[in-house]
Structure formats: structure tokens, C-alpha cells
Amino acid sequence: MKIYLQQLIQKYLDGKINLKEQIALSELLADPKNIHAEEIMNDEWKSQLDNEIISNWNLKPVLDQVHHRIRLNDNNKPKQMNWTLTFQRIAAVLIIPLLLSFLTYYYFQSRIFQGADSYAEIQCPLGVRTKFLLPDGSTGFLNSGSSLKYPVQFAHKRTVELTGEAFFDVVHNKEIPFHVNTRNLDIKVLGTTFNVLANEDENTEEIVLQTGKIDVSSKNGKQLAVLLPDEQLILNTDNQTFTKKEVIASQYATWKEGILVFRNENMQQMARRLSRWYNAEVLVDDHMLNDYTFHATFIDEPLDEVLKLISITTPITYKEERRTSNKEGLFQKRKITLRIDKSKINQFN
């Protein structure tokens, strides 16, 4: 225990302590039964006093460690030995930061006691995919442009809020069910793997179950369906109707492995997915394309290759606008426009 406490104090002075360790340090120092705390703090106090005398009252290295600078004397004035001044300066270095640690600890404890939750949020940038680990040990992946909000502690509930697409591998806990909330759905699970697609710019939300069982309800608490493995639920967010069907669930989570799959999706859906996947602006600028759907699989293909393959296998042509930069020298996103190639229509009828 003494060695652990010394390590925490050293991490604190080095500026390398995290919040969890800071709270642990606060608990140890606040424990009246901890005889090591007083002994270590006395040693640290004496050490700082010795350093003060030897270094001609220069506490700058210590002050730098806590990222504060205390100016008590003009640099041009001679420095004199003053016990009160010494005490104040060392107190500023040691006591005040530790007091802040206590306040931080009791603040979080009171928040938990009062039932208020602190939240963290993961935002996945466009063009990449992010793996995440939740406080209960559940894991998963966030797709490009998605975000996940969750409480920093799963004390009495396990509820996360999703915007975009995510794959979840949930740790089983019969006492505390796991909930995924989207704009329109509440997905309740005990322990399972499943994929959720809930982009704000689309009029559908989609759930595909890989293993286990999930209970899907609307945000007002109305149960919609119970899904079993290899089942999919698609909610129409415009009229709040849904369909349920059997699918091959593994095909709906290949995106986390860098595989982009289109399953007979209309061209507007395809353009939105390409935009998020490649952090580009892909637009459909031809109403004739509304009658086409697209089915394909791309494995780690760059956007240029995907566009070429689309133009070869469909009556679609594309045009990319010339990229310009702003005053800071930053270039705008790639902008690609999809149109029908009338000269090729007969080849695909």
C-alpha cells in the first residue's frame, strides 16, 4: 500500500496521473487510518524544504510540474530566508492541488449519490472507423461519421445513445439490461452482438441481430418486435412503420473490417454511404437514377477505383469538380456528381 501511494504521489507530481488514479489518491490521503499517508507527506514536505534551502529558494521545477507559476518576488530583488514565505509556497504546490483532488472526488461522488450521470462521447471522423470499449467491458465499432454517448459509469443502468452506425458486442448482465437509444428506437439487450444503422439524414433505421436476442421498442415505449439471430428490422421514420425479415447477419457488419457492401440500395443511399465512407461529397444529379438500385462489394478500394467500377458496370457516369483551397490553404472535400449516361442505357436493359 505504501509503495502504491508513493507511486500515485509521484505520478501526480510528474503530471501523469489520470482521473481514476487521482480519485484513488484522494481516498488514500483522506483515510484517517492510513498511517503511510502522513509519513509519506511528511517526507515529501521535508524534501521540498531541503530543496528550497539548497537551491536558494528556487521552486520553479516543482511549480512547473503542476503547471503553475507563482510570482512572489521581483526577479531583481534579493531573496531572503522567510519561513512563512516558504510555507506558503510549498502549500501552494502540495496542499492546494491535493485539496482540488479532494473536491474533484467528492464532486463525482455526490453526483453519483444524487443520481446524476456524467457522460462521455465518442465521435468517429468521416472516412475512418473506430473501435470502442465501454465501462462494463462491452465493445464494438463506430462507422464513419457516427457518434456514441454513454455514462462514464454503468452503476444502475447501461444506456448509450447512438447517431450513425455501430456494431455492438455486449457483455451479459441479467440484472442490468443494455439499451441502445437512437432518435426513434430503444433497443434492449442482455448480452449479444448486433448492428444498428441510424443516420440522421436517412428516413430509415435498421437493426440486424447476429447472436442472442433483442427487444425493439419505439421511443414512447411501444414494443415493435423481438429479434432472433439473422433477423433484421427496418423502421420507416416518416410513418413509423417497420418490416422484419430474415437476412445473413454477418454481411451487415463487414464494414468494420473495411468491406463496403451495397445490398440493392437506391442511388441516393449509395451516394450518402460513399460520402461518409470516403469523407467526400457524392451527389446524384439526375432524376433518372432514382429508378436504379446498386449491389456490389468493395474491399479496401479507394474512391477512384469504386467510381470507375460503377461507371463500367452501370449506365452511370461521374464528374469531379476541381478542388479549391481557402485562405488557410485547406482544400475542400472532393465533390463528385453522378449522372446517367444515356448512350449506355441500352447496354444495361
Secondary structure, DSSP 8 states (H G I E B T S, - for coil): -HHHHHHHHHHHHHT---HHHHHHHHHHHH-TT-HHHHHHHHHHHHHHHHHHHHTTS--HHHHHHTT-----S-TTS-----HHHHHHHHHHHHHHHHHHHHHHHHHHHHHHHTT---EEEEE--TT--EEEE-TTS-EEEE-TT-EEEEES--SS-EEEEEEEEEEEE----SSS-EEEE-SSEEEEESS-EEEEEE-TTSSEEEEEEEES-EEEEETTS-EEEEE-TTEEEEEETTTTEEEEEE--GGGGSGGGGTEEEEEEEEHHHHHHHHHHHHTSEEEE--GGGGG-EEEEEEES--HHHHHHHHHHHSSEEEEE----B-TTS-B---EEEEEE-GGGGGGG-
